[in-house]
Amino acid sequence: MMNEFQIFPDIRLVCGKVSRSGSDDLKEISCCISGICEYHIGGEYYYLTKENCIAVDHGLCGECEVSYSADYMGFSLFIEPDRENADSSELLKTPDILRDIANFESNIFAVDARLEAVISDMSCYCKEQNESMIKLKALELLMLLGEQRRMGNEQKQKIKHIGMFLCQSESEHITICQLSDIYKINQTTLKSTFKRCFGCNIYTYARNRKAFFAAELIKNSDMKVIDIAERVGYSNPSKFSSAFRKVIGISPVQYRKTTNRSA
């Protein structure tokens, strides 16, 4: 179920799964309450979970495809900061805050205790449809994100290349040691900067991509589940099913049934 609130002339809040169009010149901030969703932006993949939130500039990023796990719950703020007479701009200098959020190319931010509390409150007020409190929490969320640290561009680009390499290697098991050798980066630095850039650790990121890629194959092909498991690097179907369920929220067989294809 999706609820939508126009909380300011320049800010719209959508609760639940959202149908997006990359042609919209909008800025988006999305937070996850449960489950996971995959953002495919300009050839890069990002995973939104309850441990992070994501900021995307649809005007800069172009086409943005989003896939949801079966158990996803969350909300998104869509912002048009150039609108005239925007209430939030007067209250909060929204354009300045948006510039502070790493120029909004595509960014994952870790959820600390303060953000977690705001996200939890926002979820409750959305259920209650309490628009006055939703407004306050939306402004608080923007302020907290505006305080986030930015990563150096050179370091960020190297980590993004590593993410793309992992996404192009769905059928392989790539170790941190191998990535460290290939990209000439210290393992400790690699692990910490990767999590800052993508919002999860390397193995979780690789598992997420394998699961969502497998979900695409289950939905759009007649391949057997056991063959899909091998395609994404699992020789043991039971381990594949367990990993798939952990990410997508249901088993591969159940997922195929929900997409109305024969098992």
N, C-alpha and C positions, 0 to 999 in steps of 0.2 A: 504494500500500500504506500502511495506517495502523497505527501502533503506539501503544499507550496505556500509561502508567505512572502509578500512584497513588503519587507520590513522597513525599507527606505526607498525613495525613488531610484536610487542607484544600486541598491543591494537586494537581491532576491534569495530567499532560503528555500532549498528543496530537501525534504526528508525522504530517504529511500533511494532506490535505483533510478538513475537519470538517463534519459536519451539525449546524447550530445551531438552537436554538429561542429566540426572543426572550422566552419566558415564564420561562426559567431565571433565578433571582436569583443570577447569577454575575458575577465580575469576570474579564475575559480580557486576557491579554497575548499578542500574536502576533508572530512574527518570520519573515521571509521569507529563504530561502536562494537561490532562483532563481524566475524568473517573476514574476507579479503577481496580486494579488487585489483585488477591489473590494468595499468595505463600504458598504452602503446603510443609513444609520442616521437615522431621523427626518427623511427628506427630504433628507439630506446624503450626499455621496459622499466616501469616502476610499480612497486607493490604497496598499496595502501592497506594498513592494518591498524588495530587499536593502539599499536606502539608508535605510530607516526601520523602525520597529516601531510597533505600535498598541496602545492600551489602551482597553478598552470596559467600561462597567458595564451589563450587560444588564438589571439591575433598573431603572435610571434611563432607559435609552435605549429600552426597549420592543423592538419587532420589529427584528431585525438580519438583513438578507439579505446573503449573501456569494457572489460569483461568482469562479471561478478561471480563470486562463489554463491552456492545455493543458499547459504545462511547469512549473506551480507546484510548488515544494517548500518546506516550512517547518514550523514547530511552534507550538503554542499552549499556554499555561499557563491553566488554569481554576481560580479561587481562590474558596473559601468562607471568608472571614476570620473569620466569627462562630462557626465550629465550636468546640465545647468540646474542650479537651485537644489543641489543634492544635500539632504539633511545630514547625512553622515559626514560629508566633507566639512560642513560647518562645525560639527561636534568634535571631529577627530582628526582632521587633516588627512583624510583617507589617501590621497595621491602620494603624500610623503611616506606614509607607512608602506604602501605597496612598493615604492622604490626601495625601501629598506629590506624587503623580503627578497633579497638576491636578484632584483630586477625581473623576477617572475618568468624566467625561461621555463624551467620545470624543476621543482625543488621539493625534497622531502625534509620534514622537520620532526625531530624526535619529540615525543609527548612526555613532558616532565609532569611533576605533581600538579603544578598550577594549570597547565593545559588540560590534564586529565579531569580536573575538577570542573573546568568550564565546559568541556565536551559532555561530561555526565549531566551537568545542569541543563545544557542545551537540549539534550535528548529528552529529559523529563518535561521541559517546557514545551517542546514540540508535541509530545503526546497530549499535554494539557491544552495545547493551542493558545498558550499565554503569550500573545504577541509583544506586550510591553517588556516582559522579561527576556524574550527572545532577542529583542533589539539590544538590550543591555549586554547580554552574553555575546552577541555577535561583535559588538564594539570591543569588548574585553578580549575576545579571541584575536581580533586584528592587532590590538596593542601588544599582546604577548608574542605573536608571530613577528612583529616588527622588531623585537629585541633579539631575534635569533642571530647567531654568528654566521658569517659567510665563509665559504671555503675559497682558497686561492684558485684562480681560473686555470692555471697550468696544472695544478694537482687534480683539480676537478676533471679536466679533459682526459688525463691519463686513467683515472678511475672509470670514467664513462666508456673508454675504449675496452677496459677489462670487462665491464658489464655487457657490452656488445659481443665480445668474444665468447662469453658464457652463453649468451642467447643463441649464438650460431653453432653451439656445440651441445645441442639438446641430447644427443645420443651418447655423449661421453661423460665420464666422471673426471672432472678437472680438480686437482688438489690446490691448496693454497701455496704449497711449495712450488708447484709447477708455474703458477701465476707469478710468484715472486721471481722465479728465474727468467721467465719470458719477458716480463716488463721491468726487470731490474729495480725492484722496489722491496724494501725491508718488509718482512712478513707482519710484524707488529703494526707498522705504518699502514700497510695494505689493509689489514683487518679493520683498523679504526677509521680510516678515511673512506673505505667502501661503505661502512655502515652509515657514516654521516651523509654520504652522497645518495645512497639508495634506500636508507631506512631499515635495512636488515643485514644480517651477516651473509657472507659469500655462499655458504652451503644452503641457507634458507632461500636466498635469491635464486640459485640454480634449481632447487626443488620446486619453487613456485613456477618458474618458467616451464619446466618439464610438465608440471600438472596442467597448466593452462594450455600448453601446446597439445597435450594429450586430449584435453577437453575439446579443442578445435577438431581434432581428428575423429573423436567419437561422434561429434555432432555432424560433421560435414563429409564423412566417408563411411564406407561399409567395411573397413578393416576390422578384424577381430580384436577384441580387447587384449588378448595375449600378444598379438603382433604389435599393437600400439605400445604395450609395455616395453617390448624390445626396442622399438623405434626411439623411445625416450631414455634408453639406457638401463632398463630394469630386466635382469635375467630371471628374477623371481617374481611371478605374477602376484603373489601374496604381498610382497613388499611394495610393489607398484600400487596395488589397491589401497594399502594402508597410507602411503604417501599421498595418493590422489584424494582420498577422503579427508586427510588432514588439511589439505589446501582448499578443495572445492566444497567440502562439507557433506558430500554423499559419495557412495561408491561409484566406480566406473559404470557398472551395470545399471544402477539406479539413474545415473546421469543420462545414459543412452535412452532409457525409458522416458525420461522427462523431455527429451528432444524428439520423441516420436519416431525413432529409428529402430529397426529390428536388432536384437542383441546377437 
